[in-house]
Amino acid sequence: MHTQSRAHSGQSLAYGPRNYAFAEYTTALNWTGGAFRPGATGKSLPVDNPRHGKAMGQVTLSDGHDMQAAVEAAQAAWPGWRATPIKERAQVMYRLKALLERDLDELCWLLSAENGKTYAEAKGDIEKGIECIEFACSLPNLAAGGQIDVSRGVNCQVSYEPLGIVGGVVPFNFPVMVPLWMIPNALVAGNCFILKPSEVVPYGAMRLAKYLQEAGLPDGVFQTVNGQQAAVEALVDHPAVQAVGFVGSTKVARLLYARGSALGKRMLCLGGAKNHVLVVPDADVDLTAANVVASSFGCAGQRCMASSLMVAVGPTQRIIDAMVAVARKIRLGEDMGAVISAAAKARIEGYIAGAEAAGAKVLVDGRGATVAGCEAGNWVGPTVLDHVRPDMPAACDEIFGPVLSIVRTRTLDEAIQVENANAYGNGAAIFTTSGAVARYAVERLESGMVGINIGVPVPREPFSFGGFADSKFGHGDLTGLDGYRFWSRPKKVTSKWAIQADQNWMN
Ligand code: NAD
């Protein structure tokens, strides 16, 4: 039996600094049944501040016992929540939006501290999450179902019902936005939701739990269970959990999709990416340089929509030169944050060294970069590698750091082939001033999200987010109306009400 932790009861969770200074923060506990509780393992992991390279707090580790407690609390809460009208369920989301806006500044600094991203990037993280909340607020108007008379006196109607208890597993790179890809739609649909936050950045999710309570959500409707593989597997395997959304690496997405599907669960697992940006000679030089650099080095390249490979078609040297000039102006620590861990830094630098040894030319070298006063941080500066061959690891693998590899081709068809040969299919983009060239590429690129003169072609609400190939396992997308459909099931009712010829009110 768990005991409620006194660590957070009634106590402010406000994060202290309003700057990049190092500060300690509380232990991230599970939020189950309306209280913060330590995991049953009794163990915890340090939560590192990547900018400073040292622990700012701890996160509790959980196992099947904690998942069982969460499921029982959800089972107790679900009848009341599913019976709450959808318009009332959506009201919680209006209040959640207001609370996030109230504390935006403080939350940005907390997210920046746990993730290493800059303040501006943390603001984007939360604001994009708020858009997902706004979409869920509109569900009572969008999700009305439908009905028609399909025959004389026979009516067919469809309405969407919640699945019951559902869950989500999320990555480190967007501590608030990615959980909000799932939570608002799933809750407004009438489900109880159990989140397994990233153990690397557990604080954003911890704060969401508190805000949802403050917004009036009944206990047990939203819960968090922190930890690693054991907590994830307990969620996916629990017989009462009907559906699981996952966002993270392809390796884990593939594993969990297979695991949950074998149990007959509804699974939607978004994986990694290697996003190609095709640049043709007629592209606008300044626009292309600015957009490709922002896409490749924003969030230190730790975005599933970052362009990590540029295919330069034909004579594009002046565009590459302009890009290099823009990349060199990036101020590490101000415009670009730290990467998530020392292990990530070592992995990224390994790819740079490997490409260089295999003949790539290092146009901008981020190795050895550091930030004064934060020398222990996990720093890698913007890196541009030219003359990378499509078969090199730097061209094939998801490096997930601030590294842009340039592959050169003679024709657009060759460039499209390079993109399509890659195992991933999350995002792709083309930079051109020709509508015909753009259309030709868009029709042939095999990625779920394609940009024209946009380096990060994330479909904003009400459109749905999701890739192709090894970037997604499962059917449909995770946000927008597709997301709502994932967390609900259609019930069709066919009815015939007619007064019979041999009946009247008197007999
Ligand atoms: P990750 O796959 O290592 O971890 C994601 C989640 O899975 C975490 O909560 C983690 O605890 C859990 N996990 C890790 N190993 C597990 C295992 N063996 N069994 C069960 N659960 C396990 O990913 P990450 O490093 O946190 O995030 C980076 C990755 O996420 C990148 O590949 C990035 O492209 C991807 N990502 C994809 C999208 C998308 O929409 N496609 C969005 C954001 C991030």
Residues whose N, C-alpha, C, O or C-beta is under 5 A from the ligand:
A	BS01	NAD	V169 V170 P171 F172 K196 P197 S198 E199 G227 Q228 Q229 V232 V247 G248 S249 T250 V252 L270 G271 G272 A273 C304 S471
